[in-house]
């Protein structure tokens, strides 16, 4: 339930950011861009919620961006297993076709 609340909050913030973008009335112009931005924000929110729901990933700062059905993960994790787990969770989200895993593993000092 907590993960759902986080996801809804993230989605609301993302959608409010889209509302601040300028619009024009040209056919296929800004209106379709806003629609795509809304879809991207929704997919990003779903992936962030899935990562937050995973016990092993919820405390990590993983940045999620999406474009179409491609999700990009950025950040630093503690192991290769965690890196693979984050990618697997993202791939499991409905609507995700491709995951670009840019997560880096922080090696011991």
C-alpha positions as CSV (number, residue, x, y, z in Angstrom):
1,X,0.0,0.0,0.0
2,X,2.9,2.3,0.8
3,X,4.4,1.6,-2.6
4,X,1.1,2.5,-4.2
5,X,1.0,5.8,-2.4
6,X,4.6,6.6,-3.5
7,X,3.7,5.7,-7.0
8,X,0.7,8.0,-7.0
9,X,2.7,10.8,-5.6
10,X,5.4,10.4,-8.2
11,X,2.9,10.3,-11.0
12,X,1.1,13.4,-9.7
13,X,4.4,15.3,-9.6
14,X,5.4,14.1,-13.1
15,X,2.0,15.1,-14.5
16,X,2.1,18.5,-12.9
17,X,5.5,19.1,-14.5
18,X,4.0,18.3,-17.9
19,X,1.2,20.8,-17.3
20,X,3.8,23.6,-17.1
21,X,5.0,23.0,-20.6
22,X,3.9,25.4,-23.3
23,X,1.3,24.2,-25.8
24,X,0.4,25.2,-29.3
25,X,-2.6,24.4,-31.4
26,X,-0.7,23.0,-34.3
27,X,-2.0,19.5,-35.3
28,X,0.4,16.8,-34.0
29,X,2.4,19.5,-32.3
30,X,2.7,20.2,-28.6
31,X,-0.6,18.3,-27.8
32,X,0.9,15.0,-29.0
33,X,4.1,15.8,-27.2
34,X,2.2,16.4,-23.9
35,X,0.4,13.0,-24.4
36,X,3.8,11.3,-24.9
37,X,5.2,13.1,-21.9
38,X,2.2,11.9,-19.9
39,X,2.7,8.3,-21.0
40,X,6.4,8.5,-20.2
41,X,5.7,9.9,-16.8
42,X,3.2,7.1,-16.1
43,X,5.6,4.4,-17.1
44,X,8.4,6.0,-15.1
45,X,6.0,6.1,-12.1
46,X,5.1,2.4,-12.5
47,X,8.8,1.4,-12.6
48,X,9.7,3.5,-9.6
49,X,6.8,2.0,-7.7
50,X,8.0,-1.5,-8.6
51,X,11.5,-0.7,-7.5
52,X,10.2,0.8,-4.2
53,X,8.1,-2.4,-3.6
54,X,11.2,-4.6,-3.8
55,X,12.8,-5.1,-0.3
56,X,16.3,-5.2,-1.7
57,X,15.9,-2.1,-3.8
58,X,13.7,0.3,-2.0
59,X,16.5,2.1,0.0
60,X,18.6,2.7,-3.1
61,X,18.6,5.9,-5.1
62,X,17.9,4.7,-8.6
63,X,16.9,7.3,-11.1
64,X,14.3,6.2,-13.7
65,X,13.6,7.8,-17.0
66,X,11.4,6.6,-19.9
67,X,10.9,7.4,-23.5
68,X,8.2,5.4,-25.3
69,X,8.5,1.9,-24.0
70,X,12.2,2.2,-23.1
71,X,13.3,2.7,-19.5
72,X,16.7,4.0,-18.5
73,X,18.1,3.2,-15.0
74,X,20.8,5.5,-13.6
75,X,22.6,5.5,-10.2
76,X,25.0,3.6,-8.1
77,X,24.3,0.2,-6.5
78,X,26.3,-2.0,-4.2
79,X,26.7,-5.2,-6.3
80,X,26.3,-6.8,-9.7
81,X,23.4,-8.8,-8.2
82,X,21.6,-5.6,-7.2
83,X,22.2,-4.1,-10.6
84,X,20.7,-7.2,-12.3
85,X,17.8,-7.3,-9.8
86,X,16.9,-3.7,-10.6
87,X,16.9,-4.4,-14.3
88,X,14.8,-7.5,-13.8
89,X,12.2,-5.6,-11.8
90,X,12.0,-2.8,-14.4
91,X,11.6,-5.4,-17.2
92,X,8.7,-7.0,-15.3
93,X,6.6,-3.8,-15.4
94,X,3.8,-3.8,-17.9
95,X,4.6,-1.5,-20.9
96,X,8.4,-1.8,-20.6
97,X,10.0,-3.3,-23.8
98,X,13.6,-2.3,-23.3
99,X,15.7,-1.4,-20.2
100,X,18.9,0.6,-20.6
101,X,20.8,-0.3,-17.4
102,X,23.3,2.5,-16.7
103,X,23.6,1.5,-13.0
104,X,27.2,1.4,-11.8
105,X,28.5,-0.8,-9.0
106,X,30.4,0.9,-6.3
107,X,33.5,-1.1,-5.6
108,X,35.0,-1.3,-2.1
109,X,37.6,1.2,-1.2
